[in-house]
Amino acid sequence: MPVNENGIIALLNVDEANYELIAKCDFGGAKLLVLKNGIELSQRWEREHLNLIAIISQSEVIAPSGVYLLETLQKIANFPDIPFFLLANKVTDNTNRVCLKTGVADVFRLPLRPNRLQIRANFLIQNWRKIRERSTIEKVGEYKTPLIKRIFDIVFSGTVLLCLSPFLLILIIIMKLESKGPIFYYSLRVGTGYKVFKFYKIRSMYVNADKRLKELKHLNQYSGTEGETKAEIDVNMLCDHCVKNGTSCQRLLYADDVSWCEKNYIKTRKAMSENAFIKLKNDPRVTKVGKVLRNTSIDELPQLWNVFIGDMSIVGNRPLPLYEAEKLTTDKYAMRFMAPAGITGLWQVEKRGKGEMSSEERMMLDNSYAETHSFTNDIKLILKTIPALFQKENV
């Protein structure tokens, strides 16, 4: 008798080509059930009491149908503890660590090798209970700075702060002569693992500059077309494809008791979304001394204190203001928060002095750093940062 007879393997988001490959596998008599997403899976399981023995989801690791879905299923009362497999295009050491800590059974890099899937899936399905009894799956933890990197950060930041203290005293006097207000200030920033901390800088703007941000949004060099208006999501409106095929939409999204056309949702969300990054060209809120500070990055010096106390590192992805970070929680952007937060990083060096940079380019470089960072590469970036400071582009 087949070992998995009457068992069901749920396939989520699996495209036609990969389904054909999976259908050729011998899973010991288990049936394949094709589902659109995790919502449909949980609804069918609760309603039909499905005998689930495994889940195979075609998704990137850091994505709604990846580790986030697994974490959601783990919180559902009485949901079966079964192997959760991912079919992903991108697999790195960082994503593998996330999978291990979250409890993903295995990740298969696309294009799929059905032989490999068959062997691994059958083994894990048959031995899952024994494996789970002998191991404790930890929750995804925060990024921890390697010891050599932490020692370097403390020595480097402490030495620079000590050597520059006379220069900082002169700078304080000059700033006081130009404009009133505090010399140093902090804002709340989001760093590694979405950790919020106080981010210190030398004031380069006039006092109460933040209050003018709304009226100057039209100068944002990361924004789309000027005069663009926000759209509202109409849950009752059908996309062109739905209209041609009647009122029955084949791609519905569900939230509680509401459902709407996925194509229309994506279209309207795109129309109503604002860019996460805000950067004003020739910002009128900046003082004369502030422009010099920014162009030479001297205003960043107090961040050495953040490095010294461990909030940041010398090299890493820039920590973001709360209003920017809250927009970067999707699978496309979340990878950047799996790296250390830093004063300088890949996009500052690669793009400085090469013209304006789109937010998409910035995010690609942030994600690239998160996947490839190492102490050796950090030293190389520090050496490249010094000549970059004297280029014209103010990043």
ABEGO torsion letter per residue (X at the ends): XBAABGBBBBBBGBBAAAAAAAAABBAGGBBBBBBABAAAAAAAAAAAGBBBABBBBBBBABBAABAAAAAAAAABBGBBBBBBBBBBABBBAAAAAAAAAAGBABBBBOBBBAAAAAAAAAAAAAAAAAAAAABBBBBBBBBBBBAAAAAAAAAAAAAAAAAAAAAAAAAAAAAAAABBEBABBBBBBBBBGGBBBBBBBBBABBBGAAAAAAAAAAABAABBBBGBBBBBBBAABBBAAAAAAEABBABBBBBEABBBBAAAAAAAAAAABBBABBBBBGBAABBAAAAAAAAAGAAAAAAAAAAAAGABBABEBBBBBAAAAAABABAAAAAAAABBBBABBAAAAAABGAEBBBAAAAAAAAAAAAAABBAAAAAAAAAAAAAAAABABBX
